[in-house]
């Protein structure tokens, strides 16, 4: 068996550098963690985005709308080529914040993300956004 995934400790070390890049409005900093040929998907782009340029364009919009959210790792599970990242995000919505938990699959090559698939139930987030627009 040839396993080349990250241990929970290695994943925590990588996440300690990567996840803070999701906070603030610096999409170039975040995109620097991704390889030129990376693939990225999340519930808003389930078909995914291919290549750092497309991912960067998405991050510019996403971080521009959410500069103050904070992402932290709450656990990691090794998988071949990377790790399963269990995360928590605190997302300001209007005058309050919503806490969301989810997972993402992270495949790495030379400490760059080559594939990142993000999964979470975004119904509470969408409901909070709609509610705030009515206020």
N, C-alpha and C positions, 0 to 999 in steps of 0.2 A: 504494500500500500504506500503510495506516494502522496503524503499530505503536506501541503505548503500553505496552510492557512495561518492566520495570526492567532496567537494565544490570547486569552482575555486580557492579560497584562499588556501585550503588544498593541491590541486593539484599543485599550484605554489610553495608551500613550499617543497613538495616532489621533484618536478622537479628541484628546486634550488640545491638540493643535488645530484640527479641522473644524470642530463644532463652533468654537468662538468666532470663526470667520463668517458664520451665518448671522451673527449679530452686528448691527451697524449697517451702513449702506456703502459697502466696499465690495461690489461684485467681482472686481478684478482680483482681489485677495482670495476670495472663495474659489473662483475659477482656476486659480493657480494650483489648486490641489488636484485638478482633473487633467488627464492626458489629452493630447491634441485630438485623439480618435475616440474619446470617451463617449459612453452612452449614459443618459440620465432620464429617469421617468419618475413622476409622482402623480397623485390623484388628479391634478390639474392638467397634466400632459401624459395620460396613460399610454399613448402611442410612443412616447419618448422623443428624445432629441439626440441627434448624433453629431459629435464633434464639439470641441470647446467653444467655437464661435457661436453656435446655436445655443449651447448651454449658457454662455455668458449673456447673451441677449435675454434669455429667460430670467437669469439671476438679476439682471439690471431692473427688470420690472418687479420681480418678487421682493427683492431687498428694498427697493424704492418704496414699496407699499408697506413693508414690515421692518423698518429699521431697528425697532426696539425689542424684537422678540429674542428670546434666549433659549438656546438648545443645550442640553446636557445629556451625557450618556448615563443610562441607568443599568446597563449590562451589555455583555458581548458574548457571542457564541462563535467559536471558530468554525469556519467552513473552508473548503478547498479554494485557494486563491484569495482569501480575504476573511471577512467576518460578517456575522449578522449583528447589526448595531441596534440595541434597544435604547430608545431615546425618549426624552420628555422635552416638550417645548412650552414655554410660557409666552403667550401671544397677547399683547395688548389689543383690546377691541373697545374703542370708545373710551369710557372712563374706568373700565375694569379690565381684568386679564382672564384669559381662558388657558387652562392647562390641558395639553393634549399629549397622549403617549402613542408611540408607534414603533415600527421597525423599519430598517432599511438594509438591503443587501449591498455590501461593499466589496468589490473585487479590485485588487491592486496589482500594479506592475511597477516595480522600482519606486515604491512609495507614492505613486500617482494613482488616482482612482480611474479605472478603465470602464467600470460599470457601476452605477448607483441606482437602485430601484427602491423608491420610498413608498411605504404603505401605512395608511392610517385611516380611521373613520373621520371624515371631515364634516359630518352633519352638524355637530355642535358648533363648530367654527363658522360654517355658512349661516346657521340660524342666528348666531351672535352678530355677524356682520349685517344681516338683513335687519335685525332688531335695531341696531345702532343707526342705520340709515333712516329709520322711521322717526328717530328722536330728534 
